[in-house]
């Protein structure tokens, strides 16, 4: 588990405790601190986005390798049972980690659509190159 995962292991519905009323000693100082904390959180989010996009890129590269394998061995591109397995695994992960299964399924529908498009290009390339 990475340090980012450890610090956020309670999931997206983690509670944030507000400061007690009257605890503020200066509005400007509080505002500056709030802005610093917000910037730190945004920096963290930007890093997570970079990681997410890099993993997505790696996934698509792997899918292209799968497409090449399917083309080279005359394996049909569409494998509906495999799509169901991937979507179900993602939905289960969502439930186990306090995420919306509907959101994760929708996200995977987009990813799978792009994967199929790439595989179709790769497999179709053999028909046009010969």
C-alpha positions as CSV (number, residue, x, y, z in Angstrom):
1,X,0.0,0.0,0.0
2,X,1.4,3.4,-1.0
3,X,1.6,6.3,1.4
4,X,-1.2,8.0,-0.5
5,X,-3.4,4.9,-0.2
6,X,-2.6,4.6,3.5
7,X,-3.5,8.2,4.2
8,X,-6.8,7.8,2.3
9,X,-7.7,4.2,3.2
10,X,-11.1,5.1,4.6
11,X,-12.5,5.8,1.1
12,X,-14.2,8.7,-0.5
13,X,-16.7,9.2,2.3
14,X,-14.0,10.0,4.9
15,X,-15.3,12.4,7.5
16,X,-13.7,15.8,8.0
17,X,-14.1,17.2,11.4
18,X,-14.7,21.0,11.4
19,X,-12.9,23.3,13.7
20,X,-14.9,24.2,16.9
21,X,-16.9,27.4,16.6
22,X,-15.0,30.4,17.9
23,X,-11.7,28.6,17.4
24,X,-10.6,31.1,14.8
25,X,-8.0,33.6,15.9
26,X,-7.7,35.6,12.7
27,X,-9.6,35.5,9.5
28,X,-6.7,36.4,7.3
29,X,-4.4,33.8,8.9
30,X,-7.1,31.2,8.6
31,X,-7.7,32.1,5.0
32,X,-4.0,31.8,4.2
33,X,-3.8,28.4,5.9
34,X,-6.9,27.3,4.2
35,X,-5.5,28.3,0.8
36,X,-2.2,26.5,1.6
37,X,-4.1,23.3,2.6
38,X,-6.3,23.6,-0.6
39,X,-3.2,24.0,-2.8
40,X,-1.5,21.0,-1.1
41,X,-4.7,18.9,-1.7
42,X,-4.8,20.0,-5.3
43,X,-1.2,19.1,-5.8
44,X,-1.9,15.7,-4.4
45,X,-4.9,15.3,-6.7
46,X,-2.8,16.4,-9.7
47,X,-0.2,13.6,-8.8
48,X,-3.0,11.1,-8.5
49,X,-4.4,12.2,-11.9
50,X,-0.9,11.7,-13.5
51,X,-0.7,8.2,-12.0
52,X,-4.2,7.4,-13.1
53,X,-3.5,8.5,-16.7
54,X,-0.2,6.6,-16.8
55,X,-1.9,3.4,-15.6
56,X,-4.6,3.9,-18.2
57,X,-1.9,4.4,-20.9
58,X,-0.3,1.2,-19.8
59,X,-3.6,-0.6,-19.9
60,X,-4.2,0.5,-23.5
61,X,-0.7,-0.5,-24.5
62,X,-1.4,-4.0,-23.1
63,X,-4.7,-4.1,-24.9
64,X,-2.9,-3.3,-28.2
65,X,-0.6,-6.3,-27.5
66,X,-3.7,-8.4,-27.0
67,X,-5.1,-7.2,-30.3
68,X,-1.9,-8.1,-32.0
69,X,-2.0,-11.6,-30.5
70,X,-5.6,-12.0,-31.5
71,X,-4.8,-10.9,-35.1
72,X,-1.7,-13.2,-35.3
73,X,-3.7,-16.2,-34.1
74,X,-7.0,-15.5,-35.8
75,X,-8.8,-15.1,-32.4
76,X,-12.1,-13.0,-32.7
77,X,-11.8,-9.5,-31.3
78,X,-15.1,-9.5,-29.4
79,X,-15.1,-11.7,-26.3
80,X,-18.3,-10.8,-24.4
81,X,-17.7,-13.2,-21.5
82,X,-14.3,-11.4,-20.8
83,X,-16.0,-8.0,-20.8
84,X,-18.5,-9.2,-18.2
85,X,-15.7,-10.6,-16.0
86,X,-13.8,-7.3,-16.1
87,X,-16.9,-5.2,-15.4
88,X,-18.0,-7.4,-12.6
89,X,-14.6,-7.3,-11.0
90,X,-14.6,-3.5,-11.2
91,X,-18.1,-3.3,-9.6
92,X,-17.1,-5.6,-6.8
93,X,-14.0,-3.5,-6.1
94,X,-16.2,-0.4,-6.0
95,X,-18.5,-2.0,-3.4
96,X,-15.6,-3.2,-1.3
97,X,-14.1,0.3,-1.3
98,X,-17.1,2.5,-0.8
99,X,-17.3,3.6,-4.4
100,X,-20.4,3.8,-6.6
101,X,-20.6,0.6,-8.7
102,X,-22.7,2.4,-11.3
103,X,-19.9,5.0,-11.7
104,X,-17.2,2.3,-12.0
105,X,-19.3,0.3,-14.5
106,X,-19.8,3.5,-16.6
107,X,-16.0,4.2,-16.4
108,X,-15.2,0.7,-17.5
109,X,-17.7,0.9,-20.4
110,X,-15.7,3.9,-21.7
111,X,-12.4,2.1,-21.2
112,X,-13.7,-1.1,-22.9
113,X,-15.2,0.9,-25.8
114,X,-11.7,2.5,-26.4
115,X,-10.1,-0.9,-26.0
116,X,-12.4,-2.5,-28.6
117,X,-11.7,0.4,-31.0
118,X,-8.0,-0.1,-30.7
119,X,-8.3,-3.9,-31.1
120,X,-10.5,-3.4,-34.1
121,X,-8.0,-1.1,-35.8
122,X,-5.2,-3.6,-35.1
123,X,-7.1,-6.7,-36.3
124,X,-8.5,-4.8,-39.2
125,X,-5.0,-3.7,-40.2
126,X,-4.2,-7.3,-41.3
127,X,-7.1,-7.3,-43.8
128,X,-5.9,-4.0,-45.4
129,X,-2.2,-4.8,-45.4
130,X,-2.4,-8.0,-47.4
